[in-house]
Amino acid sequence: MNANVITHQTSAGVYSLRQRYLFVSTIIVILIFAFAWLAQSYVSHSSRQHHQNVEMRHQASQLISQLRDEILHIEKGLEAFMWGPLTSRREAVHNDIDHALHYFDQLRQHNWLRLNEMEGELADFALDLRALHSTLDRVMDMRVQGTAASMMPADADPTINRATQHFSTSGEELRRLSPALESQLNTTLNLWSQLQQLFQVHLANLADTRHTQAAANLRQEIETHHLQINTLLKELAADPRIGSGSQRQLLLGEMIAALDLWHLSYKESMLERDSNNPRGDIAYLKHTVEPHFNHLWEYIKKLEYSIDSFSQQEAIALGEVANTVALAVWLICFFGLAVISVAYLYFQGKVLRPIATVARILKQDAAGEHTSELPQVDNLETLHLITAYEEMHRQVQDRQQALEHIAMHDSLTSLPNRYHLMERLQSLCETSQREQSMFTVMMLGLDRFKEINDTLGQNTGDTILKRTGQRLRFLLRDSDITARFAGDEFALLLPNTGHDEALYVARKIRNEMERPIDVEGLSLSVSCSIGIALYPQSSQDKEELTRCANIAMAIAKQHKIGIALYEKRFDTSSVERISMAGRLRQAIHANEFHLCYQPQFAVQGGALSGLEVLCRWEDPKHGAISPEEFIPVAEHTGQIHAITEWVVTTALRQAAEWREQGLDCGILAINISVFNLHTPNFYTMLETHLQQYKFPAAKLMLEITETAMMADPEHAIKTLGQLRQLGLKLSIDDYGTGFSSLSYLKQLPVDELKIDKSFVMDMTSNENDAIIVRSTIDLAHNLGLKVVAEGVDTLEKRELLEILGCDYMQGFHLGPPQNAHDLGGLLPALKEKGGKVHHLRDFR
């Protein structure tokens, strides 16, 4: 913001936009409410009128519908009476006529008829309805007296019609659901169609007395078709493809029931025709009664058409109301647009343009650019905004400076933090590349700081970190940068510093750091390890430079040399480890692993006691890779679980194949990782595969290294106890290489100790190793454990182990690891010799 602050207008020339806005808004609101009241009154009046018309039309429609139903009842009642002239049916017809007259009288008194000028139509309707009453009495009298010359058509029987429709519907649905029975169903439905055609022809012949013989023949054909259809339905019912209790069986049952009902109704109809006297009521019914019904139905149609016309008129009226309301809405919209346009133009000049100017100044201020002058305004609201901006700008500048310091500095030591360091490092890389200069990155880590922090408390640790930061700033130049990188690590940037100067500064820092620090009366000596990376020798990337310095510091700490200058060979192992992790994942899926089996023999007698399972990896590109190389990588990446399961599965499957061949491989020993013990499903995996291959649990030995168990003996005791419940045997591998605790050793549920080959191979030349081997054998026997000696590569060592009382042995003197195929050929020979051999070459 410029120092030249603009002097704003005083209150004499300033007005309030809020007051003007409230005045104009009040007028607009009054106009809108008045307009809305008029529109609502119009719509309410139209709505009430429409509601009355709808109610009136609904009542008239109901009366017309009831009148239609009663006329339909009259027709159905007359049809039933003509079929069977019962007194109850005649009374029902009279009741229906009375109901029709009742509904007609109500309809004639309704206001809707007067509105639609339907009085004349209703007068004609009344004449026909009363004429129908007398004609129905006459035709029913004629039916009772039996003077008619012809009979009622048999196909008017509702029972026959219902049975016909039900049979056809059920048959079509059954054919859709049963493609396998389509042929039988097609035959059945075709016969049914022929039966209906015969029935219609038979009815036509009955109307003409000249075809008496043809009618008799048709009756015989109808009976024949009924019998054929009945036989086909019974065959379908016995067909197992229908299915018991299925929907197909229900549909077939409905077809059989419909056929029986149709045949029964047909027989009753024929019996009644054969027994009744000829009647002459058909002609009267056709020429007198039916015209009355037709006239009535025409009047009903006219009334219904009038209802529809009235509905259309109501819809048109509603459309006119909607158009009027829409026009009103458009007027309001145009009025609103006009108000908005005028208001926009006004606010554009008085408010928006000044606000836009302030916003532009804010953006310039945020970008750190030179800001423009604030605008002059003549309203209080914008004036308050500009005044608030000036105050905010001042406070933001103060807070920004404080936040920048917090964001760029460590709160404990007040040194630049990691973010600040990386910014300066990036700038230094660009400058050094442009000027072809060099600089140094140092990473300094305090030794034994965690121990001090845990022992003396966090406050003491914080004091040490502060003092360390103060010493570093005192030792370095003003152009050098000291930053707290993370935890107890500090990073140093030394511009224009080469190899020799960097080593000199590092030694000076180490000497200074070795001076004791007084903390609350305690004199603490805190040494440090320093890693050095040089630009551009180590790298030209800021991230890579800090990584190289970190690697060098780790080397300095690991080898306790104090100062280490980064060399590429330092992180070769990590690169190879990352590469191997990727190749290891591919090897698991590509089946690049294979198993070898090294025989174990009893020391006394030389009998084969078992096989140790060894996992081997043959990489297509890099060749054979030692387990000492890939097992740690597999443990670190978590792939050890998949490898262990593959080894267990493959070994148990191979043992099962040998067992099927009558070969006994003895105890099968498999090495497992301590990480397997921490896997929840490891126990379940072993149990599943033992059951799958029917391998005796007592013949499976799991080997775990002494060092792995001693890392967490409490958990090892618990987990091994669970595995022991499966019946497995357990062995401590590489015994003697770790720092064993006899108190834990006696608690471990193991069966044997396996002496590491480093002691066995030198025991004939090194008396200390011989003592260790003998002591281990005595200790194991006193604890009730068996002992296996690895690395037996000479006859002399074998004989010494026999003297010391060792139980089992393995090594290249007895035989190297064999693949499954070669060992499968040796096991029969071992069986023939009772397993007593001195070396596997005895069989070659």
C-alpha positions, 0 to 999 in steps of 0.5 A: 500500500502506498504511504500516500493515504487518500483523504475521503469525503466527509459526511457532508457529501456522503449519503447512505445506500441502505436508506435509498435501497429501503425506500425503493424496495418498499415501493416495489414490494407494495406494487408486487403485493398488490399485483399478487393480490389481484392475481390471487383473487382472479385465480381463486374465483376461477378455481371455485367455479371450476371446482363446482363444475367438476363436482357437478360433472362428477355427480352427473357422470356417476348417475350416468354410470349407474344408469348404464350399469342398471341397463346392463343388468337388465340385459343380463337378467333377461338373458338369464331368464330366457335361458331358464325362466325362473320367477326369481330372475323375472323379479330381478329384471323388474327390480333392475328396471325400477332402479334404472327409473330411480337413477333416471329421475335423479339425473333429470333433476340435476342442474348439469342437464339444464346447463347443457340443454339435455332435457329433450334427450332425457324425455325421449330416454324416458319414453324408451325406458318405459316402453322397454318395461312393457316389452320385457313383460311380454317377452318373458310371458312368451318364454314362460308359455313356451310358444316360441318356434326356436331355441335360445342359442347355446353359446349364450350360456355364460358357463360355457363361455367362461370355461372356453376362455379359461381353458384357452388362457391356461393352455397358452400360459402352460405352452409358454412355460413348457418348451419341452412339452410344446408338441403335446400342447400344440396338439391339445390346443388344436383339438380344442380349437376344432372342438369349438368350431364343431360346436359353432357349426352344431349350433347353426344346424340346430336352428334349421330342422332340415339338418337333423342328421347333420346335427346328430353327426356333429354331436358324435364328433364333439364327443370324440374330440372331447375324449381325445382332449381328455386323454391328452391331458391325462398323459400330460399329467403323468409326464414327469417333466410337468413337475410336482407342485409347480406352476405348470402342474397348477395350469394343467389342473385348471385346463382339466377342470375347465374341460370338465365344466365345458362338457357338463354345461354342453350336455345340460344345454343339449338335454334342455334343447331335446326336452323343451317345446319349440318357442316363438319368443326369439322373433319378438326379442329380436324385432321388438326388445332389442331396438329398445335396448339399442335406443337406450344405449344411444342415449347413454352414449349421447349423455357420456359425449356431453360429459366429455364435451363439458370436460373439454370446455372446462379444460379450455377455461382452465387454459384461459386462466393459465394464460392469464396468469402466465401473462401476469407472470411475464409482466412481473418478469419484465417489471423485475428485469427493468428494476434489475437493469436500473439497479445494476446501472446505479450500483455499477457506478456507485458500488460495483466499480469501486469494489472492483477497484478495491478487489484489484488492489487486493490482488496486487497486494497479494502478489506483492506488486505496487498497489494503485490508489483507492477510489473516492466514493460518496456512499457510507457502505463503500467508504466503510469497506475501503476503511476496513481494507486499509485496517485489514491490510495493516494487520495482515502484513503484521500477521503475515510476517509472523506466520512466515517466520513460524512457517519457516522456522522450528518452534523449539530452536528458532532455526530454519525448518525443513521447508525453509531449508529445501527452499534455500537448497533449491535456490542454492542449486540453481545459483551454483549451476548458473555460476559453476560453483560448489557447495556442501550439504551436511546432515548431523545426528545426535548419538544416543539422543533417544537414550537421554530423552527416555532417561532424563525426560523430554525437557532435558532433550529439548534443552540439548537440542536448543544448545546444539542449535546455538553452537552450530550457529556460533561455529558457522559463517553468516552465509551458511544455513543451519536448520533443524531437519527432523527430531535430533537431526540438523542440516547444514548448507555451506555455500562455496565449500569443497571437499577439504573445507567440508571435512575441516568444518565437520571435524570442528563441529564434532570437537565442539559437540564433544564439550559437555552441556550443563543441564539442570546441574548435570554435565552431559556429553553428546557426540554426533555423527555427520554425513557429507554430500557435495554438489555437484559430485554427489548429486545436482538434485535437492532431494537427492542431495539430502538423501545422500547426506542422510545415507552418509550420516547413517554409515557414520553412525553404523560404523561409529566413525563420526564423519562420512563422506557420501559414496555411491557404494553406500546405497548400492545395497538399498538399490539392490534390495528394492530391485530384488523386492520387485523380482521376488514378487514376480518369482512367486507368481512365475514359480521360479522357486524349487525345493532341495532336501538335505538328509539327516542321519542318526549319529549312532548307526547312520540311519536316515532320520529325516530331511531338511527342506531348503528353498532355492531361487533360480532367477532367469537373469541373475542366476542362483540367489542365496536364501541369505540374500532374498529371505531378509528382503521377503521378511521386510516386504511381507512376502515371506508369508507367501513363500513359507506357505508355498514351501509347506505345500510343496514339501507336504505334497512331495512327501505324500507322493513318496508315501504313495510309493511306499517310501518313508522320508522320516522327519520333514524339517521346514524353516520358518521365519519369526514373522510367520509366528506373528501371522494370525492364520499361520496355525490354520494354514498348517492345520489345513495342509496337514489334513489335505495331504494326510501328513502326520503332524508328529513327522513335521519339524518346524525350525526357527532361529534362536535369534528370532525367538530371543527377540520376543521370547514371551510371544515365541513361547505362546505361539510355539505352544499353540503350534505344539498343540497340533502335534508338530515338532519344534527345533531351535535353529542356529543355536549358539549364534545368539545370546540365549537365556537359559531361563527362556530356553527351558520354557520353550516347548521345543524338541531339539537344538540345532548347533550352528555349523560355524561351531561344528566346522571348526570344532576339530581345530578350535578347542573353544568350538569343541567345548561349545558343541559338547556343552550344548549337547550336554545342556540339551540332553539335560533338558530332554532335547535332541541335538542336530549338528550342521556342517559335518563335512569330514569323517573326523567331525562325524566320529567326534560327534559320535564320541560327544553323544550327538543325536543327529547330523547333516552336512556335505560329508553325508550328502549335499542337498538333493532335488526331489527327483534325485532323492526319490531314486535314493530313498528305495536304496536307503530302505533296502540297507535299513538307512545305515550309510556313511554317505549318499555316494555309496549308492552311486 
